[in-house]
């Protein structure tokens, strides 16, 4: 519909109602979790029993351990942070390489390779995790039986978690960077070559600065997707549990408002990260 044309009252009202309903559906659960992180009750749900900071800082008199005093929970947050950083670096580097390969390369089988690179996006996370676990464990067993090599990184643990998450997050980074690279005016590079610039100099001073918004965006997406991943991580995790696995175990034992406090903390941290990255990606 052309925006300048008049719209019937019922259509405008319906659009407004749909927008309000969508925003309520999207944000009401998040607001509820945030509010009840301050509820003075032993369970993370209504009714309201008063305001408290116990679930953040703890309260020895009431035998409450807050988020910032729960070493196990803080350790799982740090583990998730380490995994997310590793996945982000790998995804952006490989995604950039893949983008140049797909957009600049000319070779037989390019279309088939492109489809294969995106295949992990349509595979359920649980299936992907089971497949990687089975393959890595089988390779580790063969190497151990044949050559006496015990490769711990092929066993369930953080290296395998990084590999499992990277296998599909790299595809998302590839799509993000490829979309930006596709719009690049290559005459800028040709002009730099004519002026005597080397290939590394052109890449560093012309191409990568143009790709900067896509690189920052793909890094943010990779970090957040890795941090919140559950399905694939559950299949590959070892003794060191990332945050999502730790919260799942706590929920099975009996939820407390500490989990609401963790959720609120992550929502605020994600918002701050997103806003800071948006500012950095703005043209100066």
ABEGO torsion letter per residue (X at the ends): XBAABBBBAAAAAAAAAAAAAAAAAAAAAAAAAAAAAABBBABBBOBBAEBBAAAAAEBAAAGBBBAAABAAAAAAAAAAAAAAAAAAAAAAAAAAAAAAAAAABBBBGAAAAAAAAAAAAABBAAAAAAAAAAAAAAAAAAAAAAAGBBBAAABBEAAAAAAAAAAAAAAAAAAAAAAAAAABBAAAAAAAAAAGBBAAAAAAAAAAAAAAAAAAAAAAAAAAAAAABAAAAAAABBABBBAAAAAAAAAAAEBBAAAAAAAAAAAAAAAAAAAAAAAAABBX
